Amino acid sequence: MRCTKSEICLAFQVRYHTATVHLAGLPTINVTTPQPKSLGSHKPFLLLLWTRFLANKPKWFDSPTGVSLMEKCYYKGVHTDQNCEYTTDRTRLLEADAVLFRARLLSKKDLPRKRLPHQKYIVFENEPPHKTWLYVNLTDYNSYFNLTATIAWDSDIPVNSHRRYIPDWDKFAALSRVNFTAKKRHDVPVAWFVSTCPTQSKREVYVKEMQRYIRVDVYGDCGTKKCVSKEVSGFSTDTCVWNLLDGSGSYKFYLAFENSLCEDYVTEKLWKVMKPNVVPIVMGAVDYGAILPTGSYIDVRDFHSPRHLAWYLNYLNRNPEAYNNYLRHKGSLKLSRKFMPRECIFCKRLHELNGQTSIVYGLDAFWSSRRCIEPEVFNSYRDLTDFGVDLNAIR
């Protein structure tokens, strides 16, 4: 598709010394010829974080803003000549090589008034489309951005590191004599931590039906149980996770149910239970088999209904060896490659895209409801072929 004078692509035609770009409904942008940056120089790419990450949380990343952020990235697989610096200082706009915007916090009243032809404007979002459209009409920003950075793996910058766990068979053998059930509770085998109650996935409906056949303790705003975590640096040190799912008298199963059934949407609901000795039960519009080996997790799609899932969980609750086998598989897993934090992904990918031009003409079509499915559709497509357990036999 060719650019017209009404489109933002004028901002990227460097042959213009100066230009004034108009986009319907958005403020006028003054474009000036940039001073090109040499890739051979040691000066890092500057990424300006224009919006806050959340309305009440300014930090985009866990590490301090600045060049020092990159030190851990080199260990994670970023080349040492791929330097980046992050800033929230808007006075450095004309220095920036890229400007990052959180999609759900976009506002026409708060956009840059100047734009250099070489700058890449990036739209970022880590929540699914329906949660984004609640706050912003993305149609207003068609042709405004150069790159997408979302949870979808077909984004220009996929912000979720592609985690894939593989077995460490030596560790599996070492766990062969461990009885994980020894410190587990048997009266209530299932736990769920949840704070968002009505959801697009209708997971709450699924759990309510499950509770007719197996006991499930629900913690948080949507349940009757409470646990106040003392963690301060992320779920890896979450005391509720470790005490209730891994400690003495802990639960055997954890419901890692996503609140949205959207493509590539897998969150901390799964990641936070990868180290504790608990069996995750997953629900999401994700190919979990591409992330975890069979036998290390339980997928609701392997069961015709919540009742059938509950039957199987009750069977595992009564049979220590069958349950222990799940935790042997899960406890012996390792990442196939180093996990790369988002700040490292941004930097690495921007260096890879250096010199290329692109425009997101249809942001509304890219980040639309087509990426999600309704629970009724999700529940009608079961995958029972790879399970191989006769539920009637174990009931």
RATAZI-V992120 format. One record per residue. N is the residue number from 1. RES is the residue in one small letter. PHI is phi in radians with two decimals (999 if undefined). NEAR is the number of other C-alpha atoms within 10 Angstrom. Layout:
N:RES:PHI:NEAR
N:RES:PHI:NEAR
This chain:
1:m:999:4
2:r:-1.39:5
3:c:-1.39:11
4:t:-1.99:9
5:k:-1.14:12
6:s:-1.54:12
7:e:-1.78:18
8:i:-1.21:23
9:c:-1.07:22
10:l:-1.00:19
11:a:-1.19:24
12:f:-1.98:20
13:q:-1.64:15
14:v:-1.15:16
15:r:-1.16:9
16:y:-1.42:13
17:h:-1.26:11
18:t:-2.45:14
19:a:-2.77:17
20:t:-2.03:15
21:v:-1.88:20
22:h:-2.00:16
23:l:-2.31:17
24:a:-0.87:11
25:g:1.44:9
26:l:-1.94:16
27:p:-1.17:15
28:t:-1.12:15
29:i:-2.00:19
30:n:-1.55:16
31:v:-1.95:22
32:t:-2.21:19
33:t:-1.19:18
34:p:-1.45:16
35:q:-1.58:11
36:p:-1.10:9
37:k:-1.79:12
38:s:-1.39:8
39:l:-1.16:14
40:g:-1.36:7
41:s:-1.36:9
42:h:-1.61:11
43:k:-1.21:14
44:p:-1.28:17
45:f:-1.13:21
46:l:-1.81:21
47:l:-1.94:27
48:l:-1.64:24
49:l:-1.55:23
50:w:-1.29:21
51:t:-1.70:23
52:r:-1.28:17
53:f:-1.24:20
54:l:-2.25:12
55:a:-0.99:9
56:n:-1.97:7
57:k:-2.47:8
58:p:-1.28:12
59:k:-1.27:15
60:w:-1.50:18
61:f:-2.23:13
62:d:-1.27:12
63:s:-1.50:12
64:p:-1.06:12
65:t:-1.20:16
66:g:2.44:14
67:v:-1.10:15
68:s:-1.03:14
69:l:-1.00:19
70:m:-1.37:22
71:e:-1.00:13
72:k:-1.30:15
73:c:-1.20:23
74:y:-1.13:17
75:y:-1.22:12
76:k:-1.52:16
77:g:2.11:15
78:v:-1.45:20
79:h:-1.13:13
80:t:-1.17:11
81:d:-1.57:15
82:q:-1.71:21
83:n:-1.60:24
84:c:-2.48:24
85:e:-2.27:20
86:y:-1.92:26
87:t:-2.57:18
88:t:-1.94:20
89:d:-1.42:10
90:r:-1.20:15
91:t:-1.21:9
92:r:-1.72:12
93:l:-0.93:23
94:l:-1.32:16
95:e:-1.53:16
96:a:-1.24:22
97:d:-1.52:24
98:a:-2.57:23
99:v:-2.20:24
100:l:-1.80:24
101:f:-2.22:21
102:r:-1.40:21
103:a:-1.01:27
104:r:-1.27:24
105:l:-1.89:17
106:l:-1.17:19
107:s:-2.53:14
108:k:-1.08:12
109:k:-1.45:8
110:d:-2.35:12
111:l:-2.17:15
112:p:-1.04:15
113:r:-1.61:11
114:k:-2.21:15
115:r:-2.60:24
116:l:-1.57:23
117:p:-1.02:25
118:h:-1.49:23
119:q:-1.24:20
120:k:-1.78:25
121:y:-1.61:22
122:i:-2.03:25
123:v:-1.73:23
124:f:-1.99:22
125:e:-2.76:22
126:n:-1.96:19
127:e:-1.92:16
128:p:-1.19:23
129:p:-0.95:23
130:h:-1.12:16
131:k:-1.40:14
132:t:-1.44:19
133:w:-1.15:17
134:l:-1.08:9
135:y:-1.93:13
136:v:-2.63:16
137:n:-1.61:16
138:l:-1.19:20
139:t:-1.04:13
140:d:-1.14:17
141:y:-2.03:22
142:n:-1.04:20
143:s:1.25:19
144:y:-1.55:21
145:f:-1.79:22
146:n:-1.74:20
147:l:-2.43:23
148:t:-1.84:25
149:a:-2.42:25
150:t:-2.37:26
151:i:-1.24:23
152:a:-1.26:22
153:w:-1.32:16
154:d:-1.69:12
155:s:-1.23:15
156:d:-1.06:19
157:i:-2.24:24
158:p:-1.18:20
159:v:-1.48:23
160:n:-1.65:21
161:s:-1.06:15
162:h:-1.29:17
163:r:-1.48:17
164:r:-2.41:18
165:y:-1.72:20
166:i:-2.24:17
167:p:-1.31:19
168:d:-1.86:15
169:w:-1.19:13
170:d:-1.15:9
171:k:-1.20:15
172:f:-1.05:18
173:a:-1.12:12
174:a:-1.18:11
175:l:-1.61:18
176:s:-1.11:12
177:r:-1.77:10
178:v:-1.39:12
179:n:-1.76:16
180:f:-1.17:20
181:t:-1.28:20
182:a:-1.04:11
183:k:-1.89:14
184:k:-1.70:23
185:r:-1.49:15
186:h:-2.00:15
187:d:-1.25:11
188:v:-2.17:16
189:p:-1.43:20
190:v:-2.06:27
191:a:-2.20:23
192:w:-2.54:21
193:f:-1.79:22
194:v:-2.66:19
195:s:-2.14:12
196:t:-1.80:11
197:c:-1.56:15
198:p:-1.28:12
199:t:-2.34:13
200:q:-1.11:18
201:s:-1.35:23
202:k:0.98:18
203:r:-1.08:21
204:e:-1.11:18
205:v:-1.21:13
206:y:-1.09:16
207:v:-1.17:17
208:k:-1.05:12
209:e:-1.22:15
210:m:-1.00:19
211:q:-1.14:15
212:r:-1.29:12
213:y:-2.17:16
214:i:-2.70:20
215:r:-1.40:15
216:v:-2.29:21
217:d:-1.57:17
218:v:-1.94:19
219:y:-1.81:18
220:g:1.85:16
221:d:-1.13:13
222:c:-1.80:16
223:g:-2.34:14
224:t:-1.74:9
225:k:-1.73:13
226:k:-2.25:13
227:c:-2.57:13
228:v:-1.70:10
229:s:-1.41:14
230:k:-1.72:10
231:e:-1.17:13
232:v:-2.25:10
233:s:-2.18:9
234:g:2.13:10
235:f:-1.24:17
236:s:-1.16:16
237:t:-2.06:14
238:d:-1.19:16
239:t:-1.17:18
240:c:-1.14:19
241:v:-1.05:23
242:w:-1.26:21
243:n:-1.25:16
244:l:-1.50:19
245:l:-1.95:23
246:d:-2.28:21
247:g:-1.42:17
248:s:-1.16:13
249:g:1.29:15
250:s:-1.45:23
251:y:-1.31:27
252:k:-1.50:28
253:f:-2.26:25
254:y:-2.26:25
255:l:-1.51:25
256:a:-1.63:26
257:f:-1.70:27
258:e:-1.29:24
259:n:-1.40:23
260:s:-2.41:25
261:l:-1.71:25
262:c:-2.25:25
263:e:-0.94:18
264:d:1.14:21
265:y:-1.59:22
266:v:-2.28:24
267:t:-2.19:17
268:e:-1.09:12
269:k:-1.01:21
270:l:-1.59:17
271:w:-1.05:14
272:k:-1.24:17
273:v:-1.93:21
274:m:-1.32:20
275:k:-1.62:14
276:p:-1.09:19
277:n:-1.41:24
278:v:-2.55:30
279:v:-1.56:26
280:p:-1.40:27
281:i:-1.93:19
282:v:-1.86:21
283:m:-2.45:24
284:g:3.10:25
285:a:-1.51:22
286:v:-2.31:16
287:d:-1.44:12
288:y:-1.14:18
289:g:-1.14:13
290:a:-1.46:12
291:i:-1.87:15
292:l:-2.20:20
293:p:-1.25:16
294:t:-1.00:16
295:g:1.68:14
296:s:-1.88:23
297:y:-2.72:20
298:i:-2.19:24
299:d:-1.90:21
300:v:-1.07:20
301:r:-1.24:20
302:d:-1.48:18
303:f:-2.30:20
304:h:-1.17:15
305:s:-2.83:15
306:p:-1.02:21
307:r:-1.11:17
308:h:-1.16:18
309:l:-1.10:22
310:a:-1.06:21
311:w:-0.98:19
312:y:-1.19:20
313:l:-1.14:22
314:n:-1.10:18
315:y:-1.11:16
316:l:-1.13:20
317:n:-1.14:22
318:r:-1.57:12
319:n:-2.17:12
320:p:-1.00:14
321:e:-1.12:13
322:a:-1.12:12
323:y:-1.19:21
324:n:-1.00:23
325:n:-1.10:20
326:y:-1.09:21
327:l:-1.30:26
328:r:-1.16:25
329:h:-1.10:24
330:k:-1.18:28
331:g:-1.23:21
332:s:-1.78:19
333:l:-1.41:22
334:k:-2.50:17
335:l:-1.22:15
336:s:-1.22:13
337:r:-2.67:13
338:k:-1.06:14
339:f:-1.21:16
340:m:-1.95:20
341:p:-1.10:16
342:r:-1.08:19
343:e:-1.11:21
344:c:-1.33:25
345:i:-1.08:20
346:f:-0.99:20
347:c:-1.13:24
348:k:-1.05:21
349:r:-1.22:15
350:l:-1.12:22
351:h:-1.15:17
352:e:-1.16:11
353:l:-1.62:14
354:n:-1.01:12
355:g:1.59:9
356:q:-1.62:9
357:t:-2.05:15
358:s:-2.78:14
359:i:-2.40:20
360:v:-1.54:22
361:y:-1.17:19
362:g:-2.03:16
363:l:-1.06:21
364:d:-1.12:17
365:a:-1.30:14
366:f:-1.13:18
367:w:-1.89:21
368:s:-2.18:15
369:s:-1.16:15
370:r:-1.09:11
371:r:-1.43:18
372:c:-2.14:20
373:i:-2.20:16
374:e:-1.33:15
375:p:-0.95:17
376:e:-1.10:10
377:v:-1.24:9
378:f:-0.98:16
379:n:-1.29:13
380:s:-1.51:10
381:y:-1.97:11
382:r:-1.69:14
383:d:-2.02:13
384:l:-1.85:12
385:t:-1.33:8
386:d:-1.82:8
387:f:-1.64:13
388:g:1.25:8
389:v:-2.09:12
390:d:-1.47:9
391:l:-1.12:13
392:n:-1.16:9
393:a:-1.26:6
394:i:-1.71:11
395:r:-1.04:12
